[in-house]
Amino acid sequence: MKLIKNIMLAGVTALGISGSVFYSSCVKDQCGAIQCINHGICNNGNCRCLPGTAGANCQTIYRDAYLGFYKGQPPNDSSSVNTHTLHFRYNDGDTLYREMDMLWIDEMNQTVANVQINFQDQSLTGSTFSVVPTTSNGVTYTGNGTVTDRMATVHMTRTYASGGQDMLFFNSYIKQ
């Protein structure tokens, strides 16, 4: 009798183990075939993208649409025949997808200011941004703007060490 009990117990145990092995091997890994890029993370079969990226696999980096040179009239001088440039760029490998650098370049091809911008909302059609307060040569730049894949508009305040200020309006600079 004891032998039959041990055989039945061993049979039930073996059946339980094999059932759990078969069951667990049938549970599908929902992220197994999913490849999230640009530091996205798979969760329940869907990529969760970092701010500034989108798409089924986080393949879209919005700021890529804004890269490049935008040209327009010097700030606050709508009658000028000269052109100034705003250069939107970032370093290769930079994964802070909601940030870029913006260089203001004058008609003599000299960099007047190099500021960092932070995007508030991003899409393929454009974004609003703020200028991170940046001090260079005793002058502090702050402000905000909008940028699309075709045009940029920026309003900045330039504050001098003496306390004086002026407003700079870069209106409708066209992407080159």
Z-matrix of the N, CA and C atoms (Angstrom, degrees):
N
C 1 1.425
C 2 1.525 1 111.19
N 3 1.346 2 113.86 1 -43.45
C 4 1.455 3 118.36 2 179.03
C 5 1.532 4 110.08 3 -62.26
N 6 1.297 5 116.96 4 -36.65
C 7 1.463 6 121.91 5 179.56
C 8 1.528 7 110.58 6 -64.42
N 9 1.310 8 117.23 7 -40.70
C 10 1.468 9 121.20 8 -179.83
C 11 1.535 10 109.71 9 -66.55
N 12 1.344 11 116.46 10 -40.53
C 13 1.470 12 120.13 11 177.87
C 14 1.534 13 110.35 12 -61.63
N 15 1.311 14 117.19 13 -45.20
C 16 1.472 15 121.04 14 179.88
C 17 1.531 16 110.85 15 -63.86
N 18 1.337 17 116.80 16 -39.97
C 19 1.470 18 119.98 17 179.00
C 20 1.527 19 109.67 18 -65.92
N 21 1.333 20 116.62 19 -43.35
C 22 1.470 21 119.55 20 179.39
C 23 1.532 22 110.78 21 -65.83
N 24 1.307 23 118.28 22 -41.11
C 25 1.470 24 122.23 23 178.23
C 26 1.527 25 110.45 24 -62.65
N 27 1.331 26 116.28 25 -42.88
C 28 1.468 27 120.23 26 178.09
C 29 1.524 28 110.60 27 -64.44
N 30 1.325 29 116.55 28 -38.69
C 31 1.468 30 120.45 29 178.89
C 32 1.513 31 112.23 30 -65.51
N 33 1.338 32 116.62 31 -45.48
C 34 1.469 33 120.92 32 178.53
C 35 1.523 34 110.53 33 -63.77
N 36 1.324 35 116.77 34 -41.69
C 37 1.474 36 120.79 35 178.67
C 38 1.516 37 110.55 36 -62.87
N 39 1.327 38 117.63 37 -45.38
C 40 1.459 39 121.59 38 179.51
C 41 1.516 40 110.71 39 -63.12
N 42 1.339 41 116.34 40 -41.14
C 43 1.451 42 120.53 41 178.47
C 44 1.533 43 110.63 42 -63.77
N 45 1.314 44 116.75 43 -42.03
C 46 1.461 45 120.53 44 178.36
C 47 1.514 46 112.33 45 -63.88
N 48 1.309 47 117.46 46 -43.78
C 49 1.478 48 121.25 47 179.62
C 50 1.518 49 110.16 48 -65.08
N 51 1.322 50 117.25 49 -47.52
C 52 1.469 51 119.11 50 -178.11
C 53 1.521 52 110.45 51 -66.36
N 54 1.324 53 118.55 52 -34.67
C 55 1.465 54 121.16 53 177.37
C 56 1.507 55 111.88 54 -64.70
N 57 1.323 56 117.04 55 -42.34
C 58 1.462 57 119.58 56 179.78
C 59 1.521 58 111.12 57 -69.49
N 60 1.338 59 117.40 58 -34.50
C 61 1.466 60 120.25 59 177.08
C 62 1.519 61 109.61 60 -65.37
N 63 1.327 62 117.21 61 -47.05
C 64 1.456 63 120.39 62 179.59
C 65 1.520 64 111.50 63 -64.37
N 66 1.328 65 117.39 64 -40.30
C 67 1.455 66 120.71 65 179.61
C 68 1.523 67 111.56 66 -64.31
N 69 1.334 68 116.89 67 -46.96
C 70 1.463 69 119.51 68 -178.05
C 71 1.516 70 111.38 69 -68.42
N 72 1.320 71 117.99 70 -28.21
C 73 1.462 72 118.80 71 178.68
C 74 1.519 73 110.75 72 -75.46
N 75 1.334 74 118.49 73 -15.63
C 76 1.457 75 122.01 74 179.04
C 77 1.524 76 112.43 75 -90.71
N 78 1.328 77 118.39 76 -14.30
C 79 1.456 78 120.88 77 178.11
C 80 1.517 79 107.58 78 -74.18
N 81 1.325 80 115.61 79 118.34
C 82 1.456 81 121.56 80 -174.16
C 83 1.532 82 111.06 81 -80.47
N 84 1.325 83 115.94 82 134.61
C 85 1.461 84 121.52 83 174.24
C 86 1.523 85 107.54 84 -75.70
N 87 1.327 86 117.20 85 108.04
C 88 1.462 87 121.44 86 -174.68
C 89 1.521 88 113.13 87 -67.34
N 90 1.309 89 118.19 88 -18.27
C 91 1.459 90 121.21 89 -179.12
C 92 1.525 91 112.53 90 -106.11
N 93 1.329 92 117.49 91 1.92
C 94 1.456 93 120.59 92 -175.01
C 95 1.520 94 113.73 93 -56.82
N 96 1.327 95 117.79 94 -44.38
C 97 1.463 96 120.80 95 -176.43
C 98 1.533 97 112.60 96 -97.33
N 99 1.308 98 117.68 97 -0.47
C 100 1.472 99 121.79 98 -177.16
C 101 1.521 100 109.29 99 -88.90
N 102 1.335 101 115.74 100 130.26
C 103 1.467 102 120.86 101 175.35
C 104 1.515 103 108.76 102 -117.53
N 105 1.303 104 116.39 103 105.58
C 106 1.464 105 121.55 104 175.61
C 107 1.526 106 107.66 105 -88.78
N 108 1.320 107 116.31 106 129.91
C 109 1.463 108 120.24 107 179.87
C 110 1.530 109 109.29 108 -110.02
N 111 1.315 110 115.91 109 177.72
C 112 1.472 111 122.51 110 -179.60
C 113 1.529 112 111.53 111 53.07
N 114 1.329 113 115.51 112 40.14
C 115 1.458 114 124.50 113 175.20
C 116 1.525 115 113.85 114 67.94
N 117 1.350 116 117.33 115 20.01
C 118 1.456 117 120.46 116 172.80
C 119 1.526 118 109.41 117 -70.49
N 120 1.323 119 116.76 118 160.13
C 121 1.468 120 122.50 119 -177.58
C 122 1.532 121 108.51 120 -126.00
N 123 1.341 122 116.09 121 131.30
C 124 1.454 123 120.73 122 178.20
C 125 1.527 124 109.60 123 -78.59
N 126 1.338 125 115.20 124 134.14
C 127 1.454 126 122.13 125 178.29
C 128 1.529 127 107.39 126 -141.66
N 129 1.333 128 117.22 127 114.46
C 130 1.464 129 122.58 128 -179.77
C 131 1.528 130 112.98 129 54.93
N 132 1.318 131 116.70 130 38.32
C 133 1.456 132 121.04 131 176.09
C 134 1.513 133 115.24 132 86.13
N 135 1.332 134 118.36 133 2.47
C 136 1.464 135 122.25 134 179.19
C 137 1.520 136 109.77 135 -125.46
N 138 1.335 137 115.41 136 143.46
C 139 1.457 138 119.92 137 177.72
C 140 1.525 139 109.87 138 -80.24
N 141 1.317 140 115.53 139 133.05
C 142 1.460 141 122.16 140 171.05
C 143 1.524 142 105.97 141 -102.30
N 144 1.325 143 116.09 142 114.19
C 145 1.459 144 121.62 143 -172.38
C 146 1.524 145 111.72 144 -92.18
N 147 1.327 146 115.43 145 150.86
C 148 1.464 147 121.11 146 174.04
C 149 1.524 148 109.50 147 -69.23
N 150 1.333 149 117.69 148 153.92
C 151 1.465 150 119.55 149 174.81
C 152 1.529 151 110.17 150 -55.49
N 153 1.323 152 115.28 151 135.16
C 154 1.464 153 120.80 152 -178.73
C 155 1.509 154 113.21 153 96.85
N 156 1.349 155 116.82 154 -4.51
C 157 1.459 156 121.15 155 176.87
C 158 1.525 157 108.70 156 -127.43
N 159 1.338 158 116.04 157 160.84
C 160 1.463 159 120.65 158 -179.72
C 161 1.518 160 108.98 159 -160.00
N 162 1.333 161 115.10 160 177.43
C 163 1.454 162 122.45 161 177.93
C 164 1.511 163 110.87 162 108.49
N 165 1.313 164 116.04 163 164.83
C 166 1.462 165 121.59 164 -177.61
C 167 1.523 166 111.66 165 -56.69
N 168 1.323 167 117.44 166 -34.56
C 169 1.466 168 122.31 167 179.76
C 170 1.530 169 111.79 168 -118.11
N 171 1.335 170 117.19 169 19.25
C 172 1.479 171 122.82 170 -178.24
C 173 1.528 172 110.94 171 62.84
N 174 1.324 173 116.22 172 31.03
C 175 1.460 174 120.87 173 -174.80
C 176 1.533 175 113.70 174 -79.02
N 177 1.316 176 118.40 175 -15.98
C 178 1.466 177 121.63 176 -177.44
C 179 1.520 178 110.13 177 -95.86
N 180 1.325 179 116.22 178 124.38
C 181 1.467 180 122.19 179 172.42
C 182 1.527 181 105.46 180 -110.04
N 183 1.323 182 116.22 181 109.62
C 184 1.459 183 120.42 182 -172.95
C 185 1.520 184 113.15 183 -56.75
N 186 1.317 185 117.31 184 -42.14
C 187 1.470 186 119.09 185 -174.21
C 188 1.516 187 112.59 186 -63.43
N 189 1.341 188 118.46 187 -19.34
C 190 1.469 189 120.08 188 176.67
C 191 1.527 190 111.48 189 -58.90
N 192 1.331 191 117.14 190 -31.32
C 193 1.461 192 120.95 191 179.19
C 194 1.528 193 111.62 192 -68.70
N 195 1.328 194 117.39 193 -21.03
C 196 1.467 195 121.21 194 -175.74
C 197 1.525 196 113.21 195 -97.27
N 198 1.321 197 117.99 196 -9.11
C 199 1.470 198 121.18 197 -178.74
C 200 1.520 199 111.36 198 -56.46
N 201 1.325 200 116.31 199 141.69
C 202 1.456 201 119.22 200 171.45
C 203 1.511 202 114.21 201 127.80
N 204 1.336 203 113.59 202 -165.86
C 205 1.458 204 122.91 203 -174.32
C 206 1.529 205 109.87 204 -108.55
N 207 1.343 206 115.30 205 134.15
C 208 1.457 207 122.64 206 177.91
C 209 1.528 208 106.32 207 -121.53
N 210 1.325 209 117.49 208 129.62
C 211 1.465 210 120.87 209 -176.55
C 212 1.523 211 111.07 210 -115.90
N 213 1.355 212 114.17 211 147.83
C 214 1.457 213 120.68 212 178.21
C 215 1.518 214 110.66 213 -169.05
N 216 1.324 215 115.65 214 -177.34
C 217 1.456 216 120.89 215 179.82
C 218 1.524 217 109.75 216 -72.11
N 219 1.326 218 116.45 217 151.86
C 220 1.468 219 119.55 218 179.09
C 221 1.525 220 110.44 219 -53.85
N 222 1.327 221 116.73 220 149.50
C 223 1.466 222 118.76 221 -179.92
C 224 1.522 223 111.15 222 -57.26
N 225 1.309 224 115.61 223 136.60
C 226 1.467 225 123.98 224 174.96
C 227 1.528 226 113.32 225 65.22
N 228 1.334 227 119.11 226 20.07
C 229 1.465 228 121.59 227 -179.57
C 230 1.524 229 109.12 228 -139.24
N 231 1.316 230 116.58 229 74.85
C 232 1.466 231 120.92 230 -175.13
C 233 1.521 232 113.37 231 -70.95
N 234 1.339 233 118.29 232 -11.29
C 235 1.470 234 119.94 233 -179.93
C 236 1.527 235 112.29 234 -96.40
N 237 1.317 236 118.46 235 -2.71
C 238 1.459 237 122.26 236 -176.66
C 239 1.528 238 111.33 237 -70.45
N 240 1.329 239 114.78 238 145.46
C 241 1.470 240 120.22 239 174.11
C 242 1.529 241 110.34 240 -92.62
N 243 1.329 242 116.93 241 -9.15
C 244 1.459 243 121.36 242 177.87
C 245 1.529 244 110.16 243 -76.76
N 246 1.307 245 115.46 244 159.84
C 247 1.461 246 119.05 245 174.74
C 248 1.522 247 109.56 246 -123.54
N 249 1.306 248 114.73 247 147.10
C 250 1.454 249 122.53 248 172.29
C 251 1.525 250 107.25 249 -114.11
N 252 1.321 251 115.85 250 164.91
C 253 1.460 252 121.14 251 -176.02
C 254 1.529 253 109.97 252 -128.70
N 255 1.316 254 115.39 253 139.99
C 256 1.456 255 122.28 254 167.33
C 257 1.522 256 106.05 255 -110.95
N 258 1.315 257 116.10 256 122.61
C 259 1.463 258 121.23 257 -178.40
C 260 1.530 259 108.22 258 -109.97
N 261 1.330 260 116.71 259 114.37
C 262 1.466 261 122.83 260 177.59
C 263 1.520 262 107.97 261 -95.83
N 264 1.345 263 116.63 262 125.60
C 265 1.460 264 120.28 263 -176.16
C 266 1.524 265 110.59 264 -153.87
N 267 1.338 266 115.28 265 167.13
C 268 1.460 267 122.49 266 171.03
C 269 1.514 268 107.99 267 -151.27
N 270 1.323 269 116.17 268 161.91
C 271 1.459 270 121.64 269 -178.68
C 272 1.523 271 110.30 270 -80.27
N 273 1.341 272 116.32 271 141.01
C 274 1.460 273 120.78 272 174.70
C 275 1.519 274 109.54 273 -55.23
N 276 1.297 275 116.58 274 138.60
C 277 1.457 276 121.05 275 179.31
C 278 1.516 277 113.89 276 85.12
N 279 1.323 278 117.44 277 -6.15
C 280 1.462 279 121.77 278 178.92
C 281 1.530 280 108.50 279 -70.61
N 282 1.320 281 116.89 280 119.50
C 283 1.464 282 120.92 281 -178.30
C 284 1.527 283 112.77 282 -104.37
N 285 1.303 284 118.09 283 12.78
C 286 1.463 285 121.50 284 173.53
C 287 1.522 286 106.46 285 -87.33
N 288 1.342 287 115.72 286 79.44
C 289 1.455 288 122.24 287 -168.11
C 290 1.518 289 114.31 288 -66.76
N 291 1.328 290 117.74 289 -9.45
C 292 1.463 291 120.40 290 179.05
C 293 1.527 292 111.51 291 -100.77
N 294 1.327 293 117.21 292 14.58
C 295 1.468 294 121.12 293 -179.18
C 296 1.523 295 110.66 294 -129.89
N 297 1.324 296 115.62 295 151.52
C 298 1.466 297 123.78 296 172.23
C 299 1.523 298 108.00 297 -150.73
N 300 1.313 299 115.41 298 167.34
C 301 1.461 300 121.49 299 169.08
C 302 1.519 301 107.85 300 -100.88
N 303 1.328 302 116.11 301 146.94
C 304 1.456 303 121.52 302 174.64
C 305 1.523 304 107.67 303 -128.63
N 306 1.321 305 116.48 304 120.57
C 307 1.461 306 121.67 305 177.20
C 308 1.517 307 109.00 306 -101.68
N 309 1.344 308 115.81 307 135.20
C 310 1.461 309 122.11 308 172.55
C 311 1.521 310 105.79 309 -100.12
N 312 1.329 311 116.65 310 119.56
C 313 1.463 312 122.87 311 -176.57
C 314 1.527 313 107.97 312 -118.75
N 315 1.347 314 116.89 313 128.56
C 316 1.465 315 120.72 314 -176.59
C 317 1.528 316 111.97 315 -84.68
N 318 1.344 317 115.20 316 -177.19
C 319 1.474 318 120.70 317 -176.85
C 320 1.531 319 113.19 318 -66.86
N 321 1.338 320 117.69 319 -16.30
C 322 1.469 321 121.51 320 177.14
C 323 1.536 322 110.86 321 -92.83
N 324 1.332 323 115.98 322 9.56
C 325 1.467 324 123.50 323 -179.80
C 326 1.534 325 112.07 324 65.29
N 327 1.336 326 116.27 325 29.75
C 328 1.461 327 122.94 326 177.26
C 329 1.527 328 109.35 327 -102.49
N 330 1.319 329 116.69 328 137.10
C 331 1.458 330 120.45 329 177.33
C 332 1.532 331 108.58 330 -74.98
N 333 1.321 332 115.62 331 120.02
C 334 1.458 333 122.11 332 178.42
C 335 1.529 334 109.36 333 -85.97
N 336 1.332 335 117.07 334 -42.31
C 337 1.463 336 121.56 335 -179.44
C 338 1.529 337 109.17 336 -151.73
N 339 1.320 338 114.55 337 147.17
C 340 1.462 339 122.09 338 173.91
C 341 1.524 340 105.65 339 -126.77
N 342 1.336 341 116.63 340 110.00
C 343 1.459 342 121.06 341 -175.99
C 344 1.523 343 110.29 342 -122.02
N 345 1.317 344 115.29 343 155.01
C 346 1.462 345 120.68 344 174.25
C 347 1.519 346 108.05 345 -93.74
N 348 1.329 347 116.31 346 141.81
C 349 1.457 348 120.64 347 175.57
C 350 1.526 349 109.35 348 -120.51
N 351 1.332 350 115.30 349 146.74
C 352 1.464 351 122.83 350 176.93
C 353 1.519 352 108.52 351 -118.74
N 354 1.330 353 116.35 352 126.18
C 355 1.453 354 121.30 353 -179.47
C 356 1.523 355 110.89 354 -79.32
N 357 1.343 356 116.02 355 137.09
C 358 1.458 357 120.31 356 175.01
C 359 1.525 358 110.79 357 -88.81
N 360 1.289 359 116.98 358 -45.96
C 361 1.463 360 122.32 359 178.87
C 362 1.520 361 106.95 360 -138.67
N 363 1.306 362 115.74 361 138.62
C 364 1.451 363 119.23 362 -176.58
C 365 1.513 364 110.76 363 -130.29
N 366 1.323 365 114.91 364 144.48
C 367 1.448 366 121.80 365 172.20
C 368 1.519 367 106.68 366 -155.10
N 369 1.315 368 116.08 367 175.01
C 370 1.463 369 118.70 368 177.88
C 371 1.521 370 111.45 369 -69.27
N 372 1.326 371 117.49 370 -19.37
C 373 1.463 372 120.13 371 -179.07
C 374 1.514 373 113.31 372 -92.14
N 375 1.327 374 119.41 373 -10.50
C 376 1.454 375 120.23 374 176.06
C 377 1.508 376 113.50 375 151.12
N 378 1.335 377 114.09 376 177.34
C 379 1.456 378 120.20 377 -177.53
C 380 1.520 379 110.52 378 -154.94
N 381 1.321 380 114.51 379 152.23
C 382 1.461 381 120.20 380 166.79
C 383 1.524 382 106.91 381 -96.37
N 384 1.320 383 116.24 382 154.26
C 385 1.463 384 119.65 383 -179.55
C 386 1.510 385 110.19 384 -149.10
N 387 1.334 386 114.93 385 162.56
C 388 1.459 387 121.19 386 171.99
C 389 1.523 388 108.25 387 -117.34
N 390 1.315 389 115.04 388 149.01
C 391 1.461 390 121.88 389 176.69
C 392 1.523 391 107.28 390 -88.80
N 393 1.314 392 116.26 391 121.63
C 394 1.464 393 120.98 392 176.90
C 395 1.531 394 107.33 393 -66.86
N 396 1.343 395 118.99 394 129.37
C 397 1.466 396 119.41 395 179.66
C 398 1.533 397 111.06 396 -51.40
N 399 1.322 398 115.08 397 122.22
C 400 1.459 399 122.23 398 -174.81
C 401 1.516 400 108.80 399 -130.33
N 402 1.343 401 117.14 400 128.43
C 403 1.458 402 121.39 401 177.75
C 404 1.521 403 109.31 402 -111.46
N 405 1.337 404 114.34 403 130.28
C 406 1.459 405 121.26 404 178.67
C 407 1.527 406 108.11 405 -143.63
N 408 1.313 407 116.84 406 127.17
C 409 1.472 408 122.31 407 179.81
C 410 1.526 409 112.22 408 53.02
N 411 1.338 410 116.87 409 40.98
C 412 1.460 411 120.90 410 176.60
C 413 1.517 412 114.62 411 78.04
N 414 1.333 413 118.12 412 7.61
C 415 1.461 414 122.21 413 179.55
C 416 1.525 415 107.99 414 -118.40
N 417 1.343 416 116.65 415 131.67
C 418 1.465 417 121.56 416 179.21
C 419 1.523 418 108.98 417 -108.01
N 420 1.328 419 114.77 418 132.35
C 421 1.463 420 122.17 419 178.81
C 422 1.522 421 109.36 420 -111.10
N 423 1.346 422 116.54 421 134.09
C 424 1.457 423 123.83 422 172.48
C 425 1.522 424 107.07 423 -138.11
N 426 1.322 425 117.13 424 168.96
C 427 1.459 426 118.06 425 176.27
C 428 1.507 427 113.12 426 153.85
N 429 1.352 428 113.76 427 -162.91
C 430 1.454 429 121.30 428 179.95
C 431 1.523 430 109.21 429 -156.92
N 432 1.330 431 114.96 430 172.27
C 433 1.447 432 118.42 431 179.77
C 434 1.511 433 112.65 432 -175.12
N 435 1.320 434 114.48 433 -173.86
C 436 1.458 435 122.86 434 174.91
C 437 1.522 436 108.03 435 -133.94
N 438 1.319 437 115.43 436 150.40
C 439 1.450 438 120.30 437 177.74
C 440 1.527 439 108.44 438 -145.02
N 441 1.331 440 115.74 439 140.82
C 442 1.457 441 122.62 440 173.31
C 443 1.525 442 107.35 441 -127.79
N 444 1.304 443 115.84 442 -175.64
C 445 1.462 444 119.04 443 177.07
C 446 1.525 445 112.02 444 -74.78
N 447 1.359 446 117.98 445 -0.65
C 448 1.470 447 121.69 446 -179.59
C 449 1.518 448 114.95 447 -127.89
N 450 1.360 449 118.21 448 -23.09
C 451 1.456 450 119.55 449 -172.17
C 452 1.527 451 111.29 450 -149.88
N 453 1.343 452 115.23 451 151.34
C 454 1.469 453 121.27 452 176.07
C 455 1.527 454 109.05 453 -134.85
N 456 1.315 455 115.73 454 139.99
C 457 1.459 456 123.07 455 173.87
C 458 1.521 457 106.90 456 -132.41
N 459 1.338 458 116.20 457 130.06
C 460 1.461 459 121.01 458 -176.52
C 461 1.525 460 109.18 459 -134.89
N 462 1.331 461 115.90 460 136.96
C 463 1.465 462 122.56 461 172.27
C 464 1.520 463 106.28 462 -119.34
N 465 1.334 464 115.51 463 118.85
C 466 1.464 465 120.10 464 -179.96
C 467 1.517 466 110.14 465 -124.91
N 468 1.325 467 113.71 466 152.25
C 469 1.462 468 121.37 467 171.06
C 470 1.521 469 106.58 468 -108.79
N 471 1.313 470 114.63 469 130.49
C 472 1.464 471 120.93 470 177.38
C 473 1.530 472 106.15 471 -108.64
N 474 1.351 473 116.56 472 118.31
C 475 1.465 474 121.90 473 -178.51
C 476 1.524 475 108.52 474 -113.13
N 477 1.318 476 115.07 475 124.65
C 478 1.470 477 121.27 476 -178.16
C 479 1.525 478 110.24 477 -88.70
N 480 1.325 479 116.36 478 158.43
C 481 1.468 480 121.64 479 179.42
C 482 1.529 481 110.80 480 -57.68
N 483 1.318 482 117.52 481 -29.71
C 484 1.468 483 121.78 482 179.55
C 485 1.527 484 112.15 483 -72.79
N 486 1.346 485 116.69 484 -10.57
C 487 1.460 486 120.50 485 -179.42
C 488 1.518 487 113.08 486 103.26
N 489 1.323 488 117.75 487 -14.34
C 490 1.464 489 120.55 488 179.01
C 491 1.527 490 110.84 489 -68.54
N 492 1.325 491 115.04 490 153.50
C 493 1.461 492 120.75 491 179.66
C 494 1.509 493 110.79 492 -136.68
N 495 1.324 494 115.68 493 154.35
C 496 1.448 495 120.75 494 165.57
C 497 1.523 496 109.25 495 -144.29
N 498 1.316 497 114.23 496 154.20
C 499 1.453 498 121.41 497 -179.80
C 500 1.530 499 108.45 498 -98.21
N 501 1.317 500 115.42 499 138.48
C 502 1.462 501 121.60 500 179.59
C 503 1.522 502 108.68 501 -118.73
N 504 1.327 503 116.36 502 127.83
C 505 1.459 504 121.08 503 -179.54
C 506 1.530 505 109.31 504 -119.17
N 507 1.323 506 115.69 505 111.41
C 508 1.464 507 122.53 506 175.65
C 509 1.527 508 104.89 507 -100.20
N 510 1.303 509 116.37 508 95.57
C 511 1.460 510 120.38 509 -172.80
C 512 1.516 511 112.43 510 -98.07
N 513 1.306 512 116.21 511 126.11
C 514 1.467 513 124.48 512 171.65
C 515 1.514 514 113.53 513 52.05
N 516 1.321 515 117.16 514 53.20
C 517 1.454 516 121.06 515 173.95
C 518 1.539 517 108.46 516 -73.32
N 519 1.306 518 116.71 517 132.78
C 520 1.468 519 122.78 518 -173.42
C 521 1.542 520 109.77 519 -97.39
N 522 1.341 521 115.06 520 134.82
C 523 1.470 522 120.34 521 179.02
C 524 1.519 523 109.67 522 -69.25
N 525 1.329 524 114.99 523 136.82
C 526 1.462 525 121.51 524 -178.65
C 527 1.505 526 111.47 525 -95.99
